[in-house]
Amino acid sequence: MQIAPFKLERWFAEYEHEADIMLAESGIRSLDTDRFDTNPGELGYVIPTNGNPDFRAEVGERYDRTADEVLFTCGTQEANFLAFLSLLGEGGHAVVVTPTYQALHAVPESLGEVSRVGLEPPEWKLDVDAVADAIRDETRVIVLNNPNNPTGRYHPHEKVEALYDLAADAGAYLLCDEVYRLLAEDPLPPVASMGEHGISTTSLTKAYGLAGLRFGWLVGAEEVVDGAWEWKDYTTISPGIIDQHVAWQALGEQEDEILAENRELAKRNRDRVREFVDEHGLDWYDPVGVNGFVSIPDGFENGKEFCRSVVEEESVVLAPGDLFGYDQYFRIGFGLPAEELEDGLGRVSAFLDR
């Protein structure tokens, strides 16, 4: 198994620790622990290791699935990783819609063959026919991230349904990474609720502001979930007991309040970044979630040159677009507290004015 270095994480490792402002953060601002009871009692393993059955049943109900069709994981990253191992562990072919989070194509590429179907700027529309053309006899999974990271494009339900039908006709699965879904004002139904060929992965990181919990889940056909659970025995074994304890609270009585707060923050911050984009004559696709993919200013060869100049002169971290395959763009995250966002935008504006 040969896997490419994770370029985005290496970029963050180079600059994030020393910088003043992380304006490439891809999640909503973090919640304080004092909102929750953080004492689960004895600090042992979660038993069974796929997660508390009653809690899995509650999560499964959100997708019209059973507890046995849910696996709790260490964030969405592990959910996707285990799903790919379950689906592609003996080789096979995946069709991946890009640009996207690198793990969604790098992990399948390390296990089998991948055909990428690109979204085209400036609208980043999903071409269903191009996905259909990429499917082979050995295709086992079509991979989508919706809303999309980095562009913020929220593909409409009819196109997601069309991808589901393509997967079903091919005897494959549609895996959708849905970490930003609940930041939308009117979220689409999750892919796992569409039928046996749908797989949903998500976590409490991006929409709930609980990145430090590292708590996520995989929902899909029992054979896929069982295969992923077998691999999980070789990774994290079980979810963290404190993670599960707090997650159960976040998905309980507090959920509506948390999501309402976070959607309002994302909306206000998006409006502010839209002003920034317009003020400086830049372009973006008006995003859903907390990421925007913005054209680089004139006078810079590519996104990496621009982002490196900004962080070195203003101590503000942005993400170069070439990390996602588009070097004339940069990713900006706007889920952080409003005052931090304002400070970061002010510094970038000062840089551009100079």
ABEGO torsion letter per residue (X at the ends): XBBBBBAAAAAAAAAAAABABBAABABBBBBBAAABBABAEBBBBBOBAAEBAAAAAAAAAAAGBBAAABBBBBEAAAAAAAAAAAAAAAEEBBBBBOBBBAAAAAAAAAABBBBBBBBBOAAGBBBAAAAAAABBAABABBBBBOBBOAAGBBBBAAAAAAAAAAAAAAGBBBBBBAAAAAABABBBBBAAAAEAABBBBBBAAAAAGAAAAGBBBBBEBAAAAAAAAAAAAABAGBBBAAAAAAAAAAABAAAAAAAAAAAAAAAAAAAAAAAAAAAAGBBBBBBBEABBBBBBBBGBABAAAAAAAAAAAAGBBBBBAAAAGBAABBBBBAABBAAAAAAAAAAAAAAAAX
